[in-house]
């Protein structure tokens, strides 16, 4: 891929301040204009050759056509479903994302939710808010020695597995070989098989 010369970048959503610093340290002018309307973005985008977005900013063909100097769109996060990639490609605009940017956060949240559920914390909190103290009712379950099946052992699944093993859980990947939604299962019979690699 040929090097692209970027002089001015527009950031339309909150990103880590180190992102702005890295760009500025490399001689790039950065403008942070959050909560822009579509019309404001269309009017503004012509002045920039780079754009950094997250998930809220929708980059449509109309916006891309107004971006006469745009060379690159950087999506701070996983996926580019909020960018008209076909329209950008036709214009020679590079579209990139950071697929592993939220891996650790997503894994940590998954582990936290798993621990909350194993201990019945949501129910215990609701009980306490109602003025009750049902200590025996919310004893919870230890994670140690339990089996955690993870459907899809991708980036996030692997990070969850690593963290939950530290609680003494046995972790394995569950592979869904073939599955239809419940409505189809009622119509044509059971059609879901699961293979475990535990």
N, C-alpha and C positions, 0 to 999 in steps of 0.2 A: 504494500500500500504506500502510495506517495505521501510525503509529508504535506500537511496542510498548514498554511500560515493563518494563525488566529490572532487578531488584535483586540477585538471587543467582544465580550460575552455578556449576555443577559441571563440573570438567574431569576426565575419567576416564583420559586417556592423556597421554603426554609431548607437549607443544607448545612452541614457541619461547617463552622467558621474556617476550619483548616482547608476546605475546598477553595474558598475565596482567597485565602492566603497563598496557597500553592499557585493559583492562577496569577495573582498579582506579583508574586516573587519571580515569575517567569515573564514579566513585562506585559501581561495582558490586562487591559482595562476591564473592570468588572462593575456592572450595574445590577443592583438587587432591587427589583420592583415586584413585590409580592401582591397577590390578590388583584391582578389585572383582569379586566373584562376581555372578552374575545376581541371587541372593537379596539380597545386600547392596545392589545398585543399586535393586532394587524397594523395599527398606525406606528408602533414603536419598532417592530422587528426588522424593518428595512435598514436600520442603523447598526445592526450587529451581524457578525459572521459566526458566532457561536451562541448556543442556547442550552442552558441547564434547567431541567424540569424534574419534578417528581411525578406523582400519579394524578394530581388534581388538574394540571394544565393539559388541555386537549389540543393537540397540534393537528389541525385539519388541513385538507388540501388548500383551502382558502388562505389559511395562515401561511402555509409553505409558499404559495404563489406570491404572497406579499413580501416574503423574506428574500429579497433580491440578492443580498450579499451572504446569506446563510450558507455555511459550509459543513457544519456539524451540529447535531442535536445529541446532548448527553442526558440520559435518563438516570437519575440517582435512585436506583432501585432495580428490582427484578421486573422483567417484561417491558414491552414497548407497545402494549395494546392501546395506549392513549395517543399514539403517533401514527399518522397515515404514512406508513413506511413505503408503500408503493409510490405515493406522490413525491416523497423525499428522494427515493431512488431515481425516479425519472429526472429529477433536478440535479442529481449528482451529490446530494447531501448525505453525509455519513450519519447513520443513526446507531448509537451505542448505548449499552446499559451496564449496570453493575450487578450481575446476577448473584454474586456472593455477598453483596453489601449488607444484607440484613440476616444472613444465615445464623450468626450467633444470637442475635436478638430474638429471632423466631424460635430457635432451639431453647433458649432460656425461658421464654414465655410458655412454651409447650411443657417444659419440666415443671415450672411453677404451677400451671393449671393442673397437671397430673397430680402433684403433691396436694394441692387444695382439694381435689376430688377424693383422693385416697383418705384424707382426714375429715371429709365432710364439712370443710370450712364454710362453703356458701350457706349450707343449712344451719350450721352453728351460729353464724353471724345473724341470720334472719331470726333465729330463736332468741338470741341475746337482745336484738333490737326490739323484740316483742316483750322483753322483760323476763325471759325465762333463763334458767341455767340448767340445762339438761345434760349434765356432764356424762352420764352413762350412755346417753343416746348417741353421743358424737365421739365415740372412742376412736373411730377411724381404723385404718388397716395399715400395717407396716409394709413398706415396699421391699424390704430385704427378703430375698429368696423368691420373690414373685417373678412371673414371666411377663415381659413386655413385648408384644408383637407390633412391629412397625410396618405399616403398609407403605412400601416404597422407601428404600434406603438410599436416598439421594443425599445432597449436601446437608440439608437440615436434619433428615432422619439419622444420619451418621453422628451428627453433633448431639442429638437427643440421646442416642444409644450410649455414647461415651459418658455423658453426664449421669444417666440413670444407672449405668454399671457401677458408678461410685457409691450408689445406695445399696449395692449388692443384688441388683436385679439381673436376671438372665434375659438377655436381649436377643431378638432375632427378627429377621425380615419376613413379612408375610407377603407372598406374591399372589395377587388376584389374577388367576389364569383367565377366567371368563366370568363376566357378571352383567346382568341386566338389572334395571331398576325394579323396585317392588311390584309396580303395576304389571310389567311384562312377566314377572315370575308368577303372578296370580293367573295370567292368561295361558302361559305355555309350560308352567311347572318350574320346579327348582332348577336354576341354571347358573349357580354360583359355586365355584370350587376354590378353595384356598389351599395353598401349599406353603408350609412353614419350613424355614431353613434353620430352626432351632436345633 
